[in-house]
Amino acid sequence: MLPTATSDVANTATVANHSNAGAQAARKAKDAGQQFEAMYLRQMLDEVMPKDSEALFGKGTAGMVWRSMLTDALATTLSKTGTIGIAQMIIKPKTTAPEVK
């Protein structure tokens, strides 16, 4: 049977939908990896940021909020740059299976 113009358009649309779905899934995986990396970095940075440095962050609740906002901004920015690499390790497919002995 010879292909018709209608079937070619339908096949092209199907291929486009599959590629869009793959791109959307890759984007979701990248976002999830970055969010996980940001959460991990936020916890790490929260532990290393000075807790009693009023000269740097200010006094009282305002100082605690500033410190928290700084930690969040640093973690989010670091995760988006990809320099740490945690997100890439999460979304990268495993290429070789471990050997069973």
Backbone as numpy.savetxt, mean C-alpha at the origin, in Angstrom:
# Nx Ny Nz CAx CAy CAz Cx Cy Cz
-16.81 -21.02 -39.42 -17.65 -19.86 -39.42 -16.76 -18.63 -39.42
-17.10 -17.62 -40.19 -16.33 -16.39 -40.28 -16.73 -15.44 -39.16
-15.76 -14.75 -38.57 -16.10 -13.80 -37.51 -16.84 -12.61 -38.10
-17.74 -12.12 -37.33 -18.51 -10.94 -37.75 -18.02 -9.74 -36.99
-18.41 -8.57 -37.45 -18.00 -7.33 -36.78 -18.55 -7.27 -35.37
-19.76 -7.79 -35.17 -20.38 -7.78 -33.85 -19.61 -8.66 -32.88
-19.20 -9.84 -33.33 -18.46 -10.73 -32.43 -17.07 -10.17 -32.14
-16.44 -9.48 -33.10 -15.14 -8.86 -32.86 -15.24 -7.77 -31.80
-16.29 -6.97 -31.87 -16.50 -5.90 -30.89 -16.75 -6.51 -29.51
-17.55 -7.57 -29.47 -17.83 -8.23 -28.19 -16.57 -8.83 -27.60
-15.74 -9.46 -28.44 -14.48 -10.04 -27.95 -13.53 -8.96 -27.46
-13.47 -7.84 -28.17 -12.61 -6.73 -27.76 -13.08 -6.17 -26.42
-14.40 -6.05 -26.25 -14.95 -5.54 -24.99 -14.65 -6.50 -23.85
-14.74 -7.81 -24.12 -14.45 -8.80 -23.09 -12.98 -8.74 -22.67
-12.09 -8.62 -23.63 -10.66 -8.52 -23.33 -10.38 -7.24 -22.53
-11.02 -6.13 -22.92 -10.83 -4.87 -22.21 -11.33 -4.97 -20.78
-12.47 -5.63 -20.57 -13.01 -5.79 -19.22 -12.08 -6.64 -18.35
-11.51 -7.69 -18.92 -10.57 -8.54 -18.17 -9.30 -7.77 -17.81
-8.79 -6.96 -18.74 -7.58 -6.19 -18.44 -7.87 -5.10 -17.42
-9.07 -4.50 -17.48 -9.44 -3.50 -16.47 -9.59 -4.15 -15.11
-10.15 -5.35 -15.07 -10.30 -6.06 -13.80 -8.94 -6.41 -13.22
-8.00 -6.82 -14.08 -6.65 -7.13 -13.61 -5.94 -5.90 -13.10
-6.10 -4.78 -13.80 -5.48 -3.53 -13.36 -6.09 -3.05 -12.06
-7.40 -3.22 -11.93 -8.07 -2.81 -10.70 -7.62 -3.68 -9.52
-7.48 -4.97 -9.76 -7.02 -5.87 -8.70 -5.59 -5.54 -8.30
-4.74 -5.22 -9.27 -3.36 -4.84 -8.96 -3.32 -3.55 -8.16
-4.19 -2.60 -8.52 -4.25 -1.33 -7.79 -4.71 -1.55 -6.35
-5.72 -2.43 -6.17 -6.21 -2.73 -4.82 -5.12 -3.41 -3.99
-4.38 -4.33 -4.60 -3.30 -5.02 -3.90 -2.21 -4.03 -3.49
-1.88 -3.11 -4.40 -0.86 -2.11 -4.08 -1.33 -1.21 -2.94
-2.59 -0.77 -2.98 -3.13 0.07 -1.92 -3.13 -0.66 -0.58
-3.53 -1.93 -0.60 -3.55 -2.71 0.64 -2.14 -2.89 1.20
-1.19 -3.13 0.31 0.20 -3.26 0.75 0.73 -1.97 1.35
0.39 -0.84 0.71 0.83 0.45 1.24 0.17 0.76 2.57
-1.10 0.42 2.71 -1.79 0.66 3.98 -1.19 -0.20 5.09
-0.86 -1.45 4.79 -0.23 -2.30 5.79 1.13 -1.76 6.17
1.90 -1.34 5.16 3.23 -0.79 5.43 3.12 0.47 6.28
2.15 1.32 5.98 1.96 2.54 6.76 1.59 2.22 8.20
0.73 1.22 8.40 0.35 0.82 9.75 1.56 0.30 10.52
2.36 -0.53 9.88 3.55 -1.08 10.51 4.55 0.04 10.86
4.78 0.93 9.91 5.70 2.03 10.16 5.18 2.97 11.24
3.87 3.18 11.27 3.27 4.04 12.29 3.56 3.48 13.68
3.40 2.18 13.83 3.68 1.56 15.13 5.16 1.64 15.47
6.02 1.42 14.49 7.46 1.52 14.73 7.86 2.94 15.10
7.38 3.90 14.32 7.74 5.30 14.59 7.18 5.78 15.92
6.00 5.30 16.28 5.40 5.70 17.55 6.28 5.28 18.72
6.93 4.14 18.57 7.81 3.65 19.64 9.11 4.44 19.73
9.63 4.92 18.61 10.92 5.61 18.64 10.81 7.12 18.80
9.61 7.67 18.60 9.44 9.12 18.80 9.53 9.43 20.29
10.20 10.51 20.64 10.30 10.86 22.07 8.93 11.18 22.64
8.62 10.58 23.79 7.31 10.77 24.40 7.27 11.95 25.37
8.41 12.35 25.86 8.43 13.40 26.87 9.15 14.66 26.38
9.15 14.92 25.11 9.83 16.08 24.56 8.85 17.23 24.33
8.60 17.98 25.39 7.68 19.10 25.30 8.24 20.21 24.43
9.55 20.32 24.36 10.17 21.37 23.55 9.92 21.13 22.06
9.81 19.89 21.67 9.62 19.56 20.26 8.14 19.54 19.87
7.29 18.90 20.69 5.89 18.70 20.32 4.92 19.63 21.02
5.30 20.23 22.09 4.39 21.07 22.86 3.91 20.33 24.09
3.15 21.05 24.90 2.69 20.50 26.18 1.29 19.93 26.08
1.00 18.97 26.93 -0.35 18.45 27.11 -0.91 17.72 25.90
-2.24 17.85 25.78 -2.96 17.15 24.72 -2.53 17.61 23.34
-2.30 18.91 23.18 -1.89 19.43 21.88 -0.57 18.79 21.44
0.35 18.62 22.36 1.63 17.99 22.04 1.45 16.53 21.64
0.57 15.84 22.35 0.32 14.43 22.02 -0.35 14.30 20.64
-1.27 15.20 20.32 -1.94 15.16 19.02 -0.95 15.49 17.91
-0.10 16.50 18.14 0.92 16.87 17.15 1.85 15.70 16.89
2.28 15.06 17.94 3.18 13.91 17.82 2.52 12.79 17.02
1.25 12.53 17.31 0.52 11.50 16.60 0.35 11.84 15.12
0.04 13.11 14.84 -0.13 13.55 13.45 1.19 13.47 12.70
2.29 13.82 13.33 3.60 13.74 12.70 3.96 12.28 12.40
3.71 11.41 13.35 3.98 9.99 13.16 3.17 9.44 12.00
1.89 9.79 11.95 1.01 9.33 10.87 1.48 9.84 9.51
1.83 11.13 9.44 2.28 11.71 8.17 3.59 11.06 7.71
4.51 10.85 8.62 5.78 10.19 8.26 5.55 8.77 7.75
4.72 8.02 8.45 4.46 6.63 8.07 3.78 6.56 6.71
2.79 7.41 6.48 2.08 7.40 5.20 3.00 7.80 4.06
3.80 8.83 4.26 4.72 9.29 3.22 5.77 8.23 2.90
6.32 7.62 3.93 7.32 6.57 3.71 6.72 5.38 2.97
5.49 5.01 3.30 4.88 3.86 2.62 4.58 4.17 1.16
4.22 5.41 0.86 3.92 5.78 -0.53 5.18 5.87 -1.40
6.31 6.19 -0.80 7.54 6.29 -1.59 8.05 4.92 -2.00
7.74 3.89 -1.21 8.17 2.54 -1.54 9.62 2.25 -1.21
10.27 3.14 -0.49 11.69 2.94 -0.18 11.93 1.87 0.87
10.95 1.62 1.72 11.12 0.60 2.75 10.94 -0.78 2.13
9.94 -0.97 1.27 9.78 -2.20 0.51 8.86 -3.24 1.11
8.19 -2.94 2.21 7.30 -3.93 2.82 6.11 -4.21 1.90
5.53 -3.15 1.32 4.37 -3.33 0.43 4.75 -4.18 -0.78
5.93 -3.96 -1.34 6.35 -4.74 -2.51 6.51 -6.21 -2.15
7.01 -6.49 -0.95 7.17 -7.88 -0.53 5.82 -8.55 -0.36
4.82 -7.79 0.04 3.49 -8.36 0.26 2.81 -8.66 -1.07
2.88 -7.73 -2.01 2.13 -7.91 -3.26 2.89 -8.69 -4.32
4.20 -8.83 -4.16 4.99 -9.56 -5.15 4.66 -11.04 -5.05
4.29 -11.66 -6.17 3.99 -13.10 -6.12 5.26 -13.91 -5.87
5.10 -14.96 -5.17 6.24 -15.82 -4.88 6.58 -16.60 -6.14
7.82 -16.48 -6.58 8.19 -17.08 -7.86 8.71 -18.50 -7.72
9.28 -18.81 -6.59 9.79 -20.17 -6.41 9.23 -20.76 -5.14
8.86 -21.99 -5.21 8.33 -22.69 -4.04 9.50 -23.22 -3.22
9.36 -23.22 -1.91 10.43 -23.79 -1.08 10.54 -25.29 -1.31
11.75 -25.78 -1.22 11.98 -27.21 -1.40 11.53 -27.97 -0.17
10.86 -29.08 -0.40 10.44 -29.95 0.70 11.47 -31.03 0.86
11.99 -31.17 2.08 13.02 -32.18 2.32 12.48 -33.28 3.17
